[in-house]
Amino acid sequence: MMLLILIFLMADFFVSLKVGIEIGYLNSVLWIIGSAILGGVLLRLSPYALMSSFQSFSFGEFDIQDVQNAAMAYLFGAILLIIPGVLSDAIGLGLVLFSLYLHLFAKIRPRKYNNFQHFNQKQGENNEIIDVEVIDKCDNSNTIDNSK
């Protein structure tokens, strides 16, 4: 795991150097400062984003997996925006946009109902359930006896 982090940081450093040469020193510094400020603001606002996810969960618009995905994407995205580097900024921005997608567009799907009575109430039908047991009696007089 540590090796993957080291490889990612080295790749981020080299990509940042290449982009820095192309756009110039001042623009690189402004990019780093701007992305760090954006990541810090997003991290400061993270409790509100998490509360929004849990509210969506309590209203039945999200399932628990969506809440976890949105929360993790938002937090990791904000942290990656704070880390200076072009690669980390691109991945962080992608994660924040994914979290935004989950909040705005992933809600547009049919709701899942866990119990039948709740479904009946939503449909405006009669919610009285009658339990019926069917007992099938076997008449032995009609069967063929092969034991003779």
C-alpha positions in Angstrom: 0.0 0.0 0.0 2.8 2.3 0.9 4.5 1.6 -2.4 1.3 2.6 -4.3 1.1 5.9 -2.4 4.8 6.6 -3.2 4.3 5.8 -6.9 1.2 8.1 -7.0 3.1 10.9 -5.3 6.0 10.6 -7.7 3.6 10.5 -10.7 1.8 13.5 -9.3 5.1 15.4 -8.9 6.2 14.7 -12.5 2.9 15.6 -14.0 2.8 18.8 -11.9 6.3 19.7 -13.2 5.2 19.1 -16.8 2.1 21.2 -16.4 4.0 23.9 -14.5 6.5 24.2 -17.4 3.6 24.6 -19.8 1.5 27.1 -17.9 4.2 29.0 -16.1 5.4 29.5 -12.5 2.8 32.0 -11.4 -0.1 30.1 -12.8 1.2 26.9 -11.1 1.4 28.7 -7.8 -2.1 30.1 -8.3 -3.4 26.7 -9.2 -1.9 25.1 -6.0 -3.2 27.9 -3.8 -6.7 27.9 -5.4 -7.1 24.1 -5.2 -5.9 24.1 -1.6 -8.4 26.8 -0.7 -11.2 24.9 -2.5 -10.3 21.7 -0.7 -10.2 23.4 2.6 -13.6 25.0 2.1 -15.1 21.7 1.0 -13.6 20.0 4.0 -15.0 22.6 6.3 -18.5 22.2 4.7 -18.3 18.4 5.0 -20.6 18.1 8.0 -23.4 19.7 6.0 -22.8 17.4 3.1 -22.9 14.4 5.4 -26.1 15.6 7.0 -27.6 16.0 3.6 -26.7 12.4 2.7 -28.2 11.1 6.0 -31.4 13.2 5.4 -31.7 11.6 1.9 -31.3 8.2 3.6 -34.0 8.9 6.1 -36.4 10.0 3.4 -35.7 6.8 1.5 -34.0 8.5 -1.5 -30.6 6.9 -0.8 -29.8 3.5 0.4 -26.9 3.1 2.8 -24.4 2.2 0.1 -25.2 5.5 -1.7 -24.6 7.4 1.6 -21.3 5.7 2.1 -20.2 6.3 -1.5 -21.2 10.0 -1.4 -19.5 10.6 2.0 -16.3 8.8 1.0 -16.1 10.5 -2.4 -16.7 13.9 -0.8 -14.1 13.5 1.9 -11.4 12.0 -0.2 -12.0 14.5 -2.9 -11.6 17.4 -0.5 -8.4 15.9 0.9 -7.0 15.3 -2.6 -7.7 18.9 -3.5 -5.7 20.1 -0.6 -2.6 18.0 -1.6 -0.6 20.1 -4.1 -0.4 18.4 -7.5 -2.2 18.2 -10.8 -3.0 14.5 -10.6 -4.4 14.7 -7.1 -6.4 17.8 -8.0 -8.0 16.0 -11.0 -8.9 12.9 -9.0 -10.2 15.0 -6.1 -12.3 17.1 -8.5 -13.7 13.9 -10.0 -14.6 12.5 -6.6 -16.3 15.7 -5.6 -18.3 15.8 -8.8 -19.2 12.1 -8.3 -20.6 13.0 -4.9 -22.5 15.9 -6.4 -23.9 13.5 -9.0 -25.1 11.2 -6.3 -26.8 14.0 -4.5 -28.5 15.5 -7.5 -29.2 12.8 -10.0 -29.0 9.4 -8.2 -32.2 10.3 -6.4 -34.2 9.9 -9.6 -35.0 6.2 -9.4 -38.0 4.3 -8.2 -38.3 3.9 -4.4 -37.9 0.5 -3.0 -40.6 -0.6 -0.5 -39.6 -3.0 2.3 -43.0 -4.2 3.4 -46.2 -4.8 1.6 -48.4 -2.7 4.0 -46.3 0.4 3.3 -46.7 -0.2 -0.5 -50.5 -0.5 -0.1 -50.7 2.7 1.8 -48.7 4.5 -0.9 -51.1 3.1 -3.6 -54.2 4.2 -1.7 -55.5 0.6 -1.6 -57.2 -1.1 1.3 -54.4 -2.1 3.7 -56.3 -4.9 5.5 -54.5 -8.2 5.0 -56.4 -11.4 5.4 -54.4 -14.5 6.3 -55.9 -17.6 4.6 -54.8 -21.2 5.1 -55.8 -23.8 2.6 -56.1 -27.4 3.8 -56.3 -30.1 1.2 -58.0 -33.2 2.5 -57.1 -36.4 0.9 -59.9 -38.9 0.3 -58.4 -42.4 0.6 -61.4 -44.1 -1.0 -60.5 -42.9 -4.5 -56.9 -44.2 -4.4 -55.9 -47.5 -6.0 -54.6 -50.0 -3.5 -51.9 -52.1 -5.2 -51.0 -54.1 -2.1 -53.6 -56.9 -2.9 
